[in-house]
């Protein structure tokens, strides 16, 4: 039943929602989902269960990306510009944060990048700051976590680790898709 629920739901689903629907204890459902997740991994299946902010979602196994890509003709999906990536990184590490604070860090206007990130569902308006003008606060979404293969913001690498990375190697055409 849990497998069918995760399959049909599509979006992340909490153990509590599953437990309520089945009239079973939440901890029991969580244990069952984690067991199903392990079984799918052990059996090297084409699907997997991922955890996003204590919610679970069934999705394809990323190891099969090339085969799935060959089967599907993807819609024209432009990647993020350098500016959008910069803004997204700032928001991910500093959230909640205002547009003004983002622009102070970057040194340039960021309206277009913020709008792009909102349209792509990677950030949301996360309330307003209690000061003059009540500026909008921005934060990342569960879609951001899913897009970057993270279960929670705690999995973001430490900023000090970025000095060690070779960004030319990371930004190859295969990974930009």
Backbone as JSON, one array per atom type, in Angstrom:
{
  "sequence": "XXXXXXXXXXXXXXXXXXXXXXXXXXXXXXXXXXXXXXXXXXXXXXXXXXXXXXXXXXXXXXXXXXXXXXXXXXXXXXXXXXXXXXXXXXXXXXXXXXXXXXXXXXXXXXXXXXXXXXXXXXXXXXXXXXXXXXXXXXXXXXXXXXXXXXXXXXXXXXXXXXXXXXXXXXXXXXXXX",
  "N": [[0.83, -1.2, 0.0], [1.92, 1.25, 0.81], [3.95, 1.63, -1.07], [2.41, 1.92, -3.41], [1.03, 4.26, -2.75], [3.13, 6.17, -2.57], [4.02, 6.03, -5.2], [1.8, 6.93, -6.75], [1.31, 9.47, -5.69], [3.42, 11.28, -6.32], [4.58, 13.85, -5.53], [6.65, 14.84, -2.68], [5.82, 13.03, 0.29], [4.62, 12.84, 3.57], [5.38, 10.65, 6.34], [3.47, 10.79, 8.29], [1.15, 11.61, 6.9], [0.72, 9.33, 5.31], [0.38, 7.45, 7.35], [-1.94, 8.46, 8.58], [-3.79, 8.07, 6.49], [-3.82, 5.3, 6.33], [-4.5, 4.6, 8.85], [-2.59, 3.89, 10.8], [0.25, 3.73, 13.09], [2.54, 6.49, 12.96], [5.36, 6.15, 13.31], [5.65, 3.45, 12.74], [4.96, 3.42, 10.02], [7.0, 5.06, 9.01], [9.21, 3.39, 9.52], [8.54, 1.28, 7.8], [8.64, 2.56, 5.28], [11.35, 3.26, 5.15], [12.42, 0.7, 5.15], [11.41, -0.28, 2.71], [12.73, 1.52, 1.05], [15.42, 0.7, 1.45], [15.2, -1.93, 0.43], [14.68, -1.42, -2.31], [17.09, -0.22, -3.01], [18.93, -2.29, -2.45], [18.1, -4.26, -4.24], [18.83, -3.08, -6.55], [17.15, -1.51, -8.23], [15.16, 0.21, -10.76], [13.8, 2.31, -9.77], [13.66, 4.51, -6.94], [13.47, 5.54, -3.5], [13.48, 8.69, -2.15], [14.43, 10.93, 0.49], [13.19, 13.95, 1.62], [13.41, 16.65, 3.57], [12.2, 15.18, 5.78], [10.1, 14.02, 4.41], [8.89, 11.66, 1.98], [9.62, 10.47, -1.31], [8.94, 8.81, -4.34], [11.01, 8.1, -7.06], [12.78, 7.99, -10.23], [15.76, 6.04, -10.52], [18.79, 7.7, -10.4], [20.99, 6.68, -11.71], [20.13, 5.74, -14.09], [19.79, 7.78, -15.82], [20.81, 8.46, -18.44], [19.67, 6.51, -20.14], [16.96, 7.03, -19.78], [16.88, 9.65, -20.69], [17.51, 9.23, -23.37], [15.2, 7.96, -24.18], [13.2, 9.85, -23.79], [12.14, 12.94, -25.2], [13.3, 15.72, -24.16], [11.67, 18.7, -23.04], [12.52, 22.01, -24.03], [14.65, 23.06, -21.76], [16.09, 25.44, -20.22], [19.13, 25.88, -18.49], [20.37, 27.3, -15.41], [21.48, 30.67, -15.23], [24.72, 32.15, -14.61], [24.39, 34.28, -12.84], [21.9, 33.62, -11.66], [22.6, 31.22, -10.39], [24.45, 32.21, -8.54], [22.79, 33.84, -6.94], [21.02, 31.89, -6.0], [22.76, 30.3, -4.48], [23.51, 32.13, -2.49], [21.04, 32.58, -1.25], [20.47, 29.97, -0.37], [22.44, 29.55, 1.58], [22.16, 31.74, 3.31], [19.52, 32.1, 4.06], [16.6, 33.01, 6.0], [16.53, 35.7, 3.65], [16.75, 39.05, 2.39], [16.09, 40.78, -0.75], [17.63, 43.07, -0.95], [19.78, 42.46, 0.8], [20.88, 40.31, -0.59], [21.72, 41.62, -2.93], [23.59, 43.33, -1.8], [25.6, 41.56, -1.1], [26.3, 40.48, -3.62], [26.78, 42.77, -5.11], [25.48, 43.75, -7.31], [22.33, 44.33, -9.07], [19.62, 42.04, -8.56], [17.1, 41.28, -9.33], [16.05, 40.0, -11.7], [17.26, 37.45, -11.63], [16.22, 36.49, -9.21], [13.48, 36.4, -9.86], [13.55, 34.44, -11.9], [14.39, 32.2, -10.41], [12.2, 31.91, -8.7], [10.19, 31.33, -10.6], [11.12, 28.86, -11.49], [10.66, 27.38, -9.3], [12.55, 27.07, -7.28], [13.08, 28.81, -5.24], [11.18, 30.61, -2.73], [8.94, 33.19, -1.61], [9.35, 33.97, 1.67], [7.95, 35.12, 3.84], [8.03, 38.35, 5.53], [10.32, 40.94, 6.42], [10.43, 42.48, 9.57], [10.68, 45.49, 9.44], [11.15, 48.88, 8.29], [9.32, 49.33, 5.35], [8.94, 46.65, 5.1], [10.46, 44.42, 3.75], [10.58, 41.62, 1.46], [11.32, 38.31, 2.43], [13.42, 35.69, 1.33], [13.62, 32.18, 0.66], [14.78, 28.78, 0.19], [13.2, 26.01, -1.57], [11.53, 22.77, -1.25], [11.75, 21.68, -3.75], [14.17, 22.74, -4.58], [15.92, 21.3, -2.9], [15.42, 18.71, -3.87], [16.21, 18.98, -6.56], [18.95, 19.31, -6.3], [19.72, 17.02, -5.11], [19.58, 16.74, -2.3], [18.74, 15.94, 1.09], [18.19, 17.62, 3.17], [18.85, 21.02, 4.21], [21.04, 20.86, 5.81], [22.81, 19.22, 4.56], [24.18, 20.75, 2.76], [27.33, 21.64, 1.41], [30.13, 22.82, 3.38], [31.07, 26.22, 3.19], [33.81, 26.64, 3.04], [34.71, 24.41, 1.69], [34.41, 24.93, -1.0], [36.65, 26.18, -2.03], [38.3, 24.1, -2.66], [37.26, 22.88, -4.87], [37.15, 22.11, -8.38], [35.73, 24.0, -10.55], [35.45, 24.06, -13.34], [35.56, 21.4, -14.04], [33.26, 20.45, -12.82], [31.15, 21.8, -14.13], [30.45, 20.52, -16.65], [29.02, 19.76, -19.89], [27.31, 17.48, -19.6], [26.47, 17.56, -16.92], [25.06, 19.87, -16.74], [22.59, 19.49, -17.79]],
  "CA": [[0.0, 0.0, 0.0], [2.8, 2.42, 0.91], [4.61, 1.76, -2.37], [1.41, 2.45, -4.33], [0.75, 5.64, -2.37], [4.27, 6.99, -2.98], [4.05, 6.04, -6.66], [0.72, 7.74, -7.32], [1.32, 10.83, -5.17], [4.35, 12.07, -7.14], [5.3, 14.83, -4.72], [7.04, 14.3, -1.37], [4.69, 12.68, 1.14], [5.11, 12.58, 4.93], [4.98, 9.4, 6.97], [2.24, 11.07, 9.02], [0.02, 11.58, 5.95], [0.5, 7.92, 4.96], [-0.15, 6.81, 8.56], [-3.33, 8.9, 8.75], [-4.61, 7.43, 5.46], [-3.9, 3.86, 6.61], [-4.89, 4.44, 10.24], [-1.51, 3.17, 11.47], [1.17, 4.66, 13.77], [3.5, 7.17, 12.09], [6.68, 5.53, 13.42], [5.58, 2.18, 12.02], [4.99, 3.76, 8.59], [8.36, 5.53, 8.71], [10.05, 2.2, 9.49], [8.19, 0.54, 6.58], [9.15, 3.31, 4.13], [12.81, 3.1, 5.15], [12.68, -0.69, 4.74], [11.15, -0.31, 1.27], [13.85, 2.27, 0.44], [16.58, -0.21, 1.48], [14.94, -3.04, -0.5], [14.86, -0.93, -3.68], [18.54, -0.01, -3.2], [19.58, -3.6, -2.44], [17.71, -4.97, -5.46], [19.35, -2.32, -7.69], [15.97, -1.28, -9.05], [15.11, 1.41, -11.59], [13.18, 3.37, -8.98], [14.21, 4.67, -5.61], [12.73, 6.45, -2.62], [14.36, 9.7, -1.59], [13.88, 11.64, 1.64], [13.33, 15.4, 1.5], [12.82, 17.3, 4.76], [11.36, 14.22, 6.49], [9.05, 13.53, 3.53], [9.43, 10.64, 1.09], [9.15, 10.56, -2.68], [9.43, 7.79, -5.24], [11.49, 8.67, -8.31], [13.66, 7.1, -10.96], [17.14, 5.96, -10.03], [19.59, 8.64, -11.2], [21.97, 5.94, -12.51], [19.52, 5.42, -15.38], [19.5, 9.06, -16.47], [21.11, 8.45, -19.87], [18.66, 5.69, -20.83], [15.69, 7.78, -19.73], [17.05, 10.81, -21.57], [17.44, 8.74, -24.75], [13.81, 7.63, -24.44], [12.38, 11.06, -23.75], [12.61, 14.14, -25.88], [13.01, 16.73, -23.13], [11.28, 20.06, -23.43], [13.64, 22.95, -23.94], [14.76, 23.48, -20.37], [17.34, 26.16, -20.07], [19.72, 25.83, -17.17], [20.45, 28.56, -14.69], [22.6, 31.55, -15.57], [25.69, 32.33, -13.53], [23.77, 35.18, -11.87], [20.88, 32.88, -10.92], [23.3, 30.3, -9.51], [25.01, 33.0, -7.43], [21.68, 34.24, -6.06], [20.53, 30.68, -5.36], [23.73, 29.91, -3.45], [23.4, 33.1, -1.39], [19.78, 32.3, -0.53], [20.59, 28.67, 0.3], [23.31, 29.64, 2.76], [21.85, 32.87, 4.2], [18.08, 32.25, 4.24], [15.85, 33.9, 5.12], [17.33, 36.85, 3.25], [16.04, 40.0, 1.54], [16.71, 41.12, -2.03], [18.68, 44.07, -0.67], [20.93, 41.77, 1.37], [21.48, 39.55, -1.7], [22.41, 42.57, -3.8], [24.76, 43.84, -1.07], [26.63, 40.52, -1.21], [26.72, 40.34, -5.02], [27.23, 44.06, -5.64], [24.68, 44.1, -8.5], [20.9, 44.05, -8.96], [19.35, 40.6, -8.66], [15.66, 41.08, -9.55], [15.79, 39.02, -12.76], [17.67, 36.14, -11.14], [15.24, 36.09, -8.2], [12.24, 36.02, -10.56], [13.81, 33.16, -12.57], [14.41, 31.15, -9.4], [10.82, 31.72, -8.26], [9.49, 30.64, -11.7], [11.58, 27.46, -11.55], [10.26, 26.72, -8.06], [13.71, 26.79, -6.45], [12.96, 29.67, -4.06], [9.85, 31.16, -2.48], [8.84, 34.29, -0.66], [9.28, 33.29, 2.96], [7.56, 36.1, 4.83], [8.54, 39.72, 5.39], [11.15, 41.41, 7.52], [9.73, 43.47, 10.39], [11.35, 46.78, 9.47], [10.56, 49.82, 7.35], [9.12, 48.82, 4.01], [8.65, 45.22, 5.21], [10.98, 43.71, 2.58], [10.31, 40.19, 1.32], [12.39, 37.36, 2.76], [13.44, 34.57, 0.4], [14.2, 30.93, 1.12], [14.74, 27.71, -0.79], [12.04, 25.12, -1.54], [11.82, 21.35, -1.33], [12.17, 21.44, -5.13], [15.61, 23.03, -4.59], [16.59, 20.14, -2.31], [15.29, 17.58, -4.79], [17.01, 19.27, -7.76], [20.37, 19.19, -5.99], [19.97, 15.73, -4.47], [19.78, 16.93, -0.86], [17.61, 15.6, 1.96], [17.92, 18.81, 3.96], [19.87, 22.06, 4.06], [22.21, 20.45, 6.58], [23.71, 18.51, 3.65], [24.95, 21.68, 1.94], [28.75, 21.62, 1.8], [30.64, 24.01, 4.06], [31.59, 27.2, 2.23], [35.26, 26.45, 2.93], [34.97, 23.32, 0.75], [34.37, 25.42, -2.37], [38.01, 26.52, -2.48], [38.96, 22.88, -3.1], [36.6, 22.35, -6.06], [37.51, 22.54, -9.73], [34.43, 24.29, -11.12], [35.44, 23.71, -14.76], [35.27, 19.98, -14.1], [31.88, 20.27, -12.38], [30.19, 22.36, -15.08], [30.54, 19.91, -17.97], [27.7, 19.76, -20.53], [26.45, 16.42, -19.09], [25.89, 17.89, -15.62], [24.2, 21.04, -16.84], [21.26, 19.05, -18.21]],
  "C": [[0.87, 1.26, 0.0], [3.48, 2.68, -0.44], [3.64, 2.38, -3.38], [1.11, 3.91, -4.03], [1.88, 6.58, -2.82], [4.32, 7.12, -4.51], [3.01, 7.01, -7.23], [0.79, 9.2, -6.89], [2.24, 11.74, -5.97], [5.19, 13.04, -6.35], [5.75, 14.18, -3.4], [5.83, 14.12, -0.45], [5.24, 12.31, 2.53], [4.61, 11.23, 5.43], [3.67, 9.6, 7.73], [1.02, 11.03, 8.1], [-0.32, 10.15, 5.55], [-0.15, 7.21, 6.15], [-1.61, 7.18, 8.78], [-4.25, 8.2, 7.74], [-4.82, 5.95, 5.74], [-4.33, 3.55, 8.04], [-3.89, 3.56, 11.0], [-0.58, 4.18, 12.13], [2.23, 5.23, 12.8], [4.87, 6.51, 12.13], [6.73, 4.19, 12.69], [5.68, 2.42, 10.51], [6.38, 4.22, 8.2], [9.32, 4.34, 8.6], [9.79, 1.4, 8.2], [8.75, 1.24, 5.33], [10.67, 3.15, 4.04], [13.21, 1.68, 4.74], [12.47, -0.85, 3.23], [12.27, 0.4, 0.51], [15.09, 1.38, 0.36], [16.4, -1.36, 0.49], [15.17, -2.6, -1.95], [16.34, -0.72, -3.99], [19.27, -1.35, -3.31], [19.31, -4.36, -3.74], [18.18, -4.25, -6.72], [18.25, -2.05, -8.72], [16.06, 0.03, -9.82], [14.44, 2.58, -10.89], [13.83, 3.4, -7.61], [13.27, 5.56, -4.8], [13.76, 7.41, -2.03], [13.63, 10.39, -0.44], [14.22, 13.11, 1.5], [12.63, 16.05, 2.67], [11.8, 16.42, 5.48], [10.11, 13.8, 5.72], [9.7, 12.55, 2.57], [8.82, 10.8, -0.3], [9.76, 9.43, -3.5], [9.85, 8.48, -6.54], [12.39, 7.67, -9.01], [15.05, 7.13, -10.35], [18.01, 6.79, -10.96], [20.64, 7.92, -12.05], [21.43, 5.65, -13.91], [19.19, 6.67, -16.19], [19.69, 9.0, -17.98], [20.08, 7.65, -20.66], [17.32, 6.41, -20.88], [15.75, 8.98, -20.67], [16.94, 10.39, -23.03], [16.0, 8.42, -25.14], [12.95, 8.87, -24.6], [12.99, 12.16, -24.61], [12.29, 15.28, -24.93], [12.57, 18.05, -23.74], [12.5, 20.95, -23.28], [13.69, 23.5, -22.52], [16.11, 24.14, -20.18], [17.83, 26.05, -18.64], [19.72, 27.2, -16.52], [21.66, 29.37, -15.16], [23.55, 31.62, -14.37], [25.09, 33.21, -12.43], [22.74, 34.45, -11.02], [21.53, 31.88, -9.96], [23.9, 31.02, -8.3], [23.93, 33.36, -6.43], [21.15, 33.02, -5.3], [21.47, 30.23, -4.24], [23.64, 30.84, -2.24], [22.15, 32.81, -0.57], [19.9, 31.0, 0.25], [21.38, 28.77, 1.6], [22.88, 30.72, 3.76], [20.36, 32.99, 4.54], [17.66, 32.28, 5.7], [16.64, 35.19, 4.87], [16.51, 37.74, 2.31], [16.79, 40.23, 0.23], [17.85, 42.1, -1.81], [19.93, 43.42, -0.12], [21.66, 40.94, 0.31], [22.3, 40.47, -2.57], [23.63, 43.18, -3.12], [25.91, 42.83, -1.15], [27.18, 40.46, -2.63], [27.28, 41.64, -5.59], [26.5, 44.49, -6.89], [23.21, 43.76, -8.24], [20.64, 42.57, -9.21], [17.88, 40.29, -8.93], [15.38, 39.96, -10.55], [16.13, 37.61, -12.29], [16.67, 35.62, -10.1], [13.95, 35.63, -8.87], [12.4, 34.68, -11.27], [13.76, 32.02, -11.57], [13.02, 30.86, -8.84], [10.04, 30.94, -9.32], [9.87, 29.17, -11.78], [11.27, 26.7, -10.26], [11.41, 26.37, -7.14], [13.74, 27.64, -5.18], [11.52, 30.15, -3.93], [9.99, 32.39, -1.6], [8.52, 33.64, 0.68], [8.96, 34.27, 4.08], [8.14, 37.47, 4.54], [9.31, 40.11, 6.63], [10.39, 42.51, 8.26], [10.58, 44.73, 10.53], [10.73, 47.66, 8.39], [10.5, 49.24, 5.95], [8.77, 47.34, 3.97], [9.13, 44.44, 3.98], [10.71, 42.21, 2.63], [11.55, 39.39, 1.7], [12.28, 36.17, 1.81], [14.09, 33.36, 1.06], [14.08, 29.88, 0.02], [13.51, 26.83, -0.57], [12.48, 23.66, -1.46], [12.26, 20.97, -2.74], [13.67, 21.73, -5.29], [16.37, 21.82, -4.05], [16.58, 18.96, -3.27], [16.19, 17.78, -6.01], [18.5, 19.08, -7.53], [20.7, 17.93, -5.2], [20.24, 15.81, -2.99], [18.54, 16.49, -0.09], [17.21, 16.79, 2.81], [19.04, 19.82, 3.73], [21.14, 21.72, 4.83], [23.24, 19.74, 5.71], [24.48, 19.44, 2.72], [26.41, 21.63, 2.37], [29.12, 22.91, 2.54], [31.22, 24.94, 3.0], [33.08, 27.03, 2.01], [35.62, 25.35, 1.94], [35.02, 23.79, -0.7], [35.74, 25.79, -2.9], [38.71, 25.31, -3.08], [38.41, 22.37, -4.43], [37.17, 22.91, -7.35], [36.19, 22.76, -10.47], [34.36, 24.0, -12.61], [35.07, 22.24, -14.91], [33.81, 19.71, -13.76], [30.9, 20.7, -13.45], [30.42, 21.83, -16.5], [29.15, 19.88, -18.57], [26.78, 18.66, -19.98], [25.77, 16.83, -17.79], [24.99, 19.11, -15.69], [22.79, 20.67, -17.25], [20.45, 18.77, -17.03]]
}
